Amino acid sequence: MAIYRFRISFEDFDEVVREIDIKSTQTFEDLHRAIHKSTGYVIEKSSSFYVSADNWIKGDEIAYLPNQRKIDRGVALMEKAKLSNFIEDPHQKFYYTYNFDRPFDFHVELIRIILETDPSIEYPFVFKSTGEAPKIIDKNSSSPVAVSSNPVSDEFDFLNEMDFVPEDTDEIEAMGGSGINAKEHDEESEETGEEEEDEFSDNENYEDEDYGGKEEDY
């Protein structure tokens, strides 16, 4: 019986790595559990391994707590799938997605095959652990969530879509904009301009009358 040593790394956190030794006769569920004993994540989450080629493209799926659609499709189950039945290459790779509700993706690669077991070791065994796994905030957590005390009007929803934050105001003005009140400012300017124009027109009429009177007197 051989021992497989898998290197497991987060797809988006290369600095977090685990190397796990596991018997070839053990299952993907055993590997799944070993990974998350080392990360501290909740094990009972719907997850899947995918047989992968060198480019990490997903192939056949091996699932844990699959949904009904996958069950109806006949997906392989982790608890019944022995690792040795899916190893076709001495550097076999698996793409692994943990917790489909709030997924983390991993690269799992076979890096060594050890031909003899160590009777003093209980497998699976975490051979190497580097980096702290990123924290997960459970969506069902009872922890309070900060809510703004100043709700934003629906007419400014487009700012939320653009990830607008108050600090962006100076940048918007520097780009030639006038901020949120630009339209209001333009309307005030138009009204002021109309008033000034009316005053100027009245003055012109007044000066014409005076000039006409002086010419007549002359």
C-alpha positions as CSV (number, residue, x, y, z in Angstrom):
1,M,0.0,0.0,0.0
2,A,1.4,3.4,-1.1
3,I,1.2,6.8,0.5
4,Y,0.3,9.8,-1.6
5,R,1.6,13.2,-0.7
6,F,-0.6,15.9,-2.0
7,R,0.3,19.6,-2.2
8,I,-2.8,21.7,-1.6
9,S,-2.8,25.5,-2.3
10,F,-5.5,28.2,-2.4
11,E,-6.0,29.4,-6.0
12,D,-6.1,33.0,-4.8
13,F,-3.7,32.7,-1.9
14,D,-0.5,31.1,-3.1
15,E,1.2,31.7,0.2
16,V,-1.1,29.3,2.0
17,V,0.0,25.7,1.4
18,R,-0.7,22.3,3.0
19,E,1.1,19.0,2.2
20,I,-0.9,16.0,3.3
21,D,0.2,12.3,3.3
22,I,-2.7,9.9,2.8
23,K,-3.0,6.2,2.1
24,S,-3.8,5.3,-1.5
25,T,-6.7,3.2,-0.2
26,Q,-8.3,6.1,1.6
27,T,-11.1,8.2,0.1
28,F,-11.6,11.7,-1.1
29,E,-13.7,12.3,1.9
30,D,-10.7,11.5,4.1
31,L,-8.6,14.0,2.1
32,H,-11.4,16.6,2.3
33,R,-11.6,16.2,6.1
34,A,-7.8,16.4,6.4
35,I,-7.6,19.6,4.4
36,H,-10.1,21.4,6.6
37,K,-8.8,20.1,9.9
38,S,-5.6,22.0,8.8
39,T,-7.5,25.1,7.7
40,G,-10.0,25.2,10.6
41,Y,-12.9,25.4,8.2
42,V,-16.3,23.6,8.8
43,I,-16.0,20.2,7.2
44,E,-19.7,19.6,6.6
45,K,-20.0,21.8,3.6
46,S,-21.0,20.8,0.0
47,S,-17.7,20.5,-1.9
48,S,-16.2,18.8,-4.9
49,F,-12.9,17.5,-6.3
50,Y,-12.6,17.5,-10.1
51,V,-10.1,15.3,-12.0
52,S,-7.8,17.8,-13.8
53,A,-5.2,18.0,-16.4
54,D,-2.1,20.3,-16.2
55,N,-4.2,23.4,-17.1
56,W,-6.6,22.9,-14.1
57,I,-9.6,22.4,-16.3
58,K,-12.4,20.5,-14.5
59,G,-13.0,16.9,-15.5
60,D,-15.0,14.2,-13.7
61,E,-16.5,15.3,-10.4
62,I,-16.2,13.7,-7.0
63,A,-18.7,15.3,-4.6
64,Y,-19.4,15.7,-0.9
65,L,-23.0,16.5,0.2
66,P,-24.1,17.0,-3.4
67,N,-27.4,18.5,-4.4
68,Q,-30.2,16.4,-5.8
69,R,-29.4,17.4,-9.4
70,K,-25.9,15.9,-9.1
71,I,-27.2,12.8,-7.3
72,D,-29.7,12.2,-10.2
73,R,-26.8,12.6,-12.6
74,G,-24.9,9.9,-10.8
75,V,-22.0,12.0,-9.6
76,A,-19.3,10.0,-7.8
77,L,-19.4,10.4,-4.0
78,M,-16.3,11.3,-1.9
79,E,-17.1,8.7,0.8
80,K,-17.1,5.9,-1.8
81,A,-14.3,7.1,-4.1
82,K,-10.8,5.7,-3.3
83,L,-8.0,7.9,-4.3
84,S,-6.1,5.1,-6.1
85,N,-9.0,4.7,-8.6
86,F,-8.5,8.3,-9.8
87,I,-4.7,8.5,-10.0
88,E,-3.6,8.1,-13.6
89,D,-0.5,10.2,-13.5
90,P,2.4,10.4,-11.0
91,H,1.7,14.1,-10.8
92,Q,-2.1,13.8,-10.9
93,K,-3.9,17.1,-10.3
94,F,-7.4,17.8,-8.9
95,Y,-9.3,21.1,-8.9
96,Y,-11.1,21.4,-5.6
97,T,-14.0,23.7,-4.6
98,Y,-14.8,23.9,-1.0
99,N,-18.3,25.2,0.2
100,F,-20.4,26.1,-2.8
101,D,-22.3,28.7,-0.7
102,R,-19.1,30.7,-0.2
103,P,-16.6,28.9,-2.3
104,F,-12.8,28.7,-2.0
105,D,-11.0,27.1,-4.9
106,F,-7.8,25.0,-4.4
107,H,-5.2,23.3,-6.5
108,V,-4.4,19.8,-5.4
109,E,-1.4,18.1,-6.9
110,L,0.2,14.7,-6.2
111,I,3.9,15.5,-5.6
112,R,5.2,12.2,-4.2
113,I,4.4,8.5,-3.9
114,I,5.9,6.8,-0.8
115,L,5.9,3.1,-1.1
116,E,5.9,2.2,2.6
117,T,3.7,3.4,5.4
118,D,5.1,4.6,8.7
119,P,3.4,2.6,11.5
120,S,3.9,5.5,13.9
121,I,1.8,7.9,11.8
122,E,-2.0,8.1,11.7
123,Y,-3.1,8.9,8.2
124,P,-4.1,11.3,6.8
125,F,-1.2,13.3,8.2
126,V,-0.3,16.9,7.6
127,F,3.3,16.8,6.6
128,K,3.7,20.5,6.1
129,S,1.7,23.6,6.8
130,T,2.6,27.1,5.5
131,G,0.5,30.2,6.0
132,E,-2.8,30.9,7.7
133,A,-6.0,30.1,5.9
134,P,-8.1,33.2,5.1
135,K,-11.1,33.8,7.5
136,I,-14.6,32.9,6.4
137,I,-17.6,35.0,7.5
138,D,-20.6,32.6,7.6
139,K,-23.6,34.2,6.0
140,N,-25.7,32.6,8.7
141,S,-23.7,34.1,11.5
142,S,-25.5,36.0,14.3
143,S,-22.8,38.6,14.4
144,P,-24.1,42.2,13.9
145,V,-23.8,43.8,10.5
146,A,-23.0,47.5,10.3
147,V,-25.9,49.4,8.6
148,S,-25.8,53.0,7.5
149,S,-27.8,55.4,9.6
150,N,-28.3,57.6,6.6
151,P,-30.1,55.6,3.9
152,V,-29.3,56.7,0.4
153,S,-32.2,57.7,-1.9
154,D,-33.0,55.4,-4.8
155,E,-32.1,58.1,-7.3
156,F,-28.4,57.7,-6.3
157,D,-28.4,53.9,-6.7
158,F,-26.1,54.3,-9.7
159,L,-23.4,55.5,-7.4
160,N,-23.6,52.2,-5.5
161,E,-23.3,50.3,-8.8
162,M,-20.1,52.3,-9.5
163,D,-18.7,51.6,-5.9
164,F,-18.9,55.3,-5.1
165,V,-17.5,56.4,-1.8
166,P,-17.5,59.9,-0.3
167,E,-13.8,60.2,-0.8
168,D,-14.3,60.0,-4.5
169,T,-16.0,63.5,-4.6
170,D,-12.7,65.4,-5.0
171,E,-11.7,63.1,-7.8
172,I,-15.0,63.6,-9.6
173,E,-14.6,67.4,-9.3
174,A,-11.0,67.2,-10.5
175,M,-12.3,65.4,-13.6
176,G,-14.6,68.3,-14.4
177,G,-17.7,67.2,-12.6
178,S,-19.6,69.1,-10.0
179,G,-20.5,66.2,-7.8
180,I,-24.0,65.0,-7.0
181,N,-25.4,68.5,-7.0
182,A,-24.2,69.4,-10.5
183,K,-27.6,69.5,-12.0
184,E,-29.0,71.7,-9.2
185,H,-26.0,74.0,-9.6
186,D,-26.5,74.3,-13.4
187,E,-30.2,75.2,-12.9
188,E,-29.3,77.9,-10.4
189,S,-26.7,79.3,-12.8
190,E,-29.3,79.4,-15.6
191,E,-31.7,81.3,-13.4
192,T,-29.1,83.8,-12.3
193,G,-28.0,84.3,-16.0
194,E,-31.6,85.0,-17.0
195,E,-32.0,87.6,-14.2
196,E,-28.8,89.4,-15.2
197,E,-29.8,89.4,-18.8
198,D,-33.2,91.0,-17.9
199,E,-31.4,93.7,-15.9
200,F,-29.0,94.4,-18.7
201,S,-31.9,94.7,-21.2
202,D,-33.7,97.2,-19.0
203,N,-30.6,99.3,-18.8
204,E,-30.2,99.3,-22.5
205,N,-33.8,100.6,-23.0
206,Y,-33.2,103.3,-20.4
207,E,-30.0,104.5,-22.0
208,D,-31.7,104.6,-25.5
209,E,-34.5,106.7,-24.1
210,D,-32.0,109.2,-22.5
211,Y,-29.9,109.4,-25.6
212,G,-32.9,110.0,-27.7
213,G,-34.0,112.8,-25.5
214,K,-30.7,114.5,-25.6
215,E,-30.5,114.4,-29.3
216,E,-34.0,115.8,-29.6
217,D,-33.1,118.7,-27.3
218,Y,-29.9,119.4,-29.3
